[in-house]
Amino acid sequence: MYNARTEQRRAWLQASPALIWLGFFFLAPLVLILIYSFQGRADDGTVLWNWSLANYQKLFADGSFWRTLWLSTWIALVVTAITLVVSYPLAFFMATRSPKRRGLLVLAVMIPFWTNFLVRIYAWKVLLGNNGVVNRFLDQFDLGPLQMINNPSAVIMALIYGELPYMILPLYAALERFDWVQLEAARDLGAGRFQTFWRVLFPQTLPGITAGSILVFVPTVGTFAVSDILGGTSVNMVGNSLSLQFGSASNWAYGSAISMIFMLLLLGAILLYFKATREVNDGENPG
Amino acid sequence: MNTPTWAVELDHVTKEFRGSTAVRDVSLKIADGEFFSLLGPSGCGKTTLLRMIAGFENPSSGDIYIEGELMGETPANRRDVNTVFQSYALFPHMSVAENVAFGLHMKKINKADVATRVKQALDMVQLHAFGDRRPKQLSGGQQQRVALARALINEPEVLLLDEPLAALDLKLRKEMQLELKSIQQRLGITFIFVTHDQEEALTMSDRIAVMELGKVLQVGQPTEIYERPKTRFVADFIGECNFIDGTVLAVENGAVTLETDGGVRVVGTGMFPVAAGDHAVLAVRPEKVRLVEGQQPQGTNVFAAIVERVAYIGSDTRIIVRLPDGSPFDVWEANTVSTLDPNQYYTAGDPVYVTWATQNSLILER
């Protein structure tokens, strides 16, 4: 009895730095945002303390907010799907090299992290802009100019470029643990190439797929920098709405309401995703 | 079609991997219902041979026939063979029953039949109570049985086993040897069994192929392999053996007389054609040698020796003696009398005579 209690006390003690940190810098701001979302905007742009559901009523009636949310979701889904399809074969290739080669390849995947993300996004603008490297090259042959930025494609492309490592690394981690003899065992038991992948390799790499998808989807759906730099005014994502409300529009209360709705929808989506992937994994019932 | 049909026929099969030859010109015929072992040290090509029969590798040259049908590049999933892997290779995300059912699912057998056959297969390996468990929740021996059931449920013409017992402890391994043999006899399926454990091969096999450096050195029944090895390597690899190098002096009615460099004469049974002047080696197993104390025995193959080390191992006493030329010589004596009398056993330094009968020693190529 006594031992169990000391054991418990020690566990709390060990967790307390993290708990204090999270409580102070995560939970408290979250509660603050929740409270703000029920307030109003004073004329000078500060928060007007006046409890009401006005922000939420306005939000649900605001067609442009839902279009923004839809565009963000759609872009994030496309980015997640393409990074997954591109990363899986690459991670497979990496995981099937010799251990020495693998280390080098992992390093190569992480090299982009050595340069600031914003700098890399601006680099795309330098390349693809109306006055950019590609268009100047085309100009030599009296071709173009091609409109390659300020559209969703440019945003999607840059996001895929930026998010690839976050998909590759969890997939690689899942594949590296895989016992490759199982593929031969499946073939030996009569499975073709597709069945071998679908019934043996895929279910066992599902945790990596889930982790990678969430690591890519969540930052993508909330991005504002990439859509700002490469999307211009034509690509308005939720992140841009938030940055507008907390920035130049100076309506923290309305911005907080957007945050809350956005967060709830994201949480719901992730829970659904977890449930779906778990069902796929448990789908192999005995005949 | 070849007549008669063999379960597996290898016709001059060679496998090369980037400059190194894993299997060299192997030809074998394995009969239906036979328990056939591929025995050899690691790196001798036995596993590569098995993988070519399974369809995981294709021969660089030569042909493989299964039930008389030329395999060519037929992929593993379309061959009527199944494999029990050394590491078992069970699917960790499936239950034991799902693992066993996998092959039948791939064949699109209807669900009711699959359920019945899975139950039978699990009964056969005494795991009926474990169908819902995950492989990780089973012991090594139980996982081994799941791997066996998963392969046998497909009723293959040939079952390939790649050192399936290597990871088990000694007692469990002996149990599984007997169980495997009895399952094989009951089902009448051809087993091709890869092992580096000579005792395992001798215990279980109808026939054994001994391999070294990609080549098959000798194929035969366990008694043939042990009692009539054709080469020094086979004699040395299977069991223990003493070797005495010499030059052939005379050949008479199959008995070959060798003279050692030290001028001692030994006589053994000739196993390959030799003529006077050839270099050859006499091989004699330690359990076929007798030690004599006191009076020098009469006849051929008698050496004076000094006992150097004595190891009592219960059923036998293993004695290492030194011959006059300084070379060690192993002698095993069965402990046929139950006694604690220390005089019954040899001690280091005892002068003895070593002797064996001509028919118990073989003359092999050096």
Chai-1 contact restraints between the chains, C-beta under 6 A:
chainA,res_idxA,chainB,res_idxB,connection_type,confidence,min_distance_angstrom,max_distance_angstrom,comment,restraint_id
A,V181,B,F85,contact,1.0,0.0,6.0,A-B,restraint_1
A,V181,B,S87,contact,1.0,0.0,6.0,A-B,restraint_2
A,V181,B,A89,contact,1.0,0.0,6.0,A-B,restraint_3
A,Q182,B,A89,contact,1.0,0.0,6.0,A-B,restraint_4
A,E184,B,F56,contact,1.0,0.0,6.0,A-B,restraint_5
A,A185,B,A89,contact,1.0,0.0,6.0,A-B,restraint_6
A,R187,B,A76,contact,1.0,0.0,6.0,A-B,restraint_7
A,R187,B,N77,contact,1.0,0.0,6.0,A-B,restraint_8
A,D188,B,A76,contact,1.0,0.0,6.0,A-B,restraint_9
A,D188,B,N82,contact,1.0,0.0,6.0,A-B,restraint_10
A,D188,B,T83,contact,1.0,0.0,6.0,A-B,restraint_11
A,L189,B,F102,contact,1.0,0.0,6.0,A-B,restraint_12
A,L189,B,G103,contact,1.0,0.0,6.0,A-B,restraint_13
A,L189,B,M106,contact,1.0,0.0,6.0,A-B,restraint_14
A,G190,B,N77,contact,1.0,0.0,6.0,A-B,restraint_15
A,G190,B,G103,contact,1.0,0.0,6.0,A-B,restraint_16
A,G190,B,M106,contact,1.0,0.0,6.0,A-B,restraint_17
A,G190,B,K107,contact,1.0,0.0,6.0,A-B,restraint_18
A,A191,B,N77,contact,1.0,0.0,6.0,A-B,restraint_19
A,A191,B,M106,contact,1.0,0.0,6.0,A-B,restraint_20
A,G192,B,N77,contact,1.0,0.0,6.0,A-B,restraint_21
A,V200,B,F91,contact,1.0,0.0,6.0,A-B,restraint_22
A,P203,B,H93,contact,1.0,0.0,6.0,A-B,restraint_23
A,Q204,B,H93,contact,1.0,0.0,6.0,A-B,restraint_24
A,E284,B,M94,contact,1.0,0.0,6.0,A-B,restraint_25
A,E284,B,E98,contact,1.0,0.0,6.0,A-B,restraint_26
A,P286,B,A97,contact,1.0,0.0,6.0,A-B,restraint_27
A,P286,B,E98,contact,1.0,0.0,6.0,A-B,restraint_28
A,P286,B,A101,contact,1.0,0.0,6.0,A-B,restraint_29
A,G287,B,A101,contact,1.0,0.0,6.0,A-B,restraint_30
A,G287,B,K111,contact,1.0,0.0,6.0,A-B,restraint_31
A,G287,B,V114,contact,1.0,0.0,6.0,A-B,restraint_32
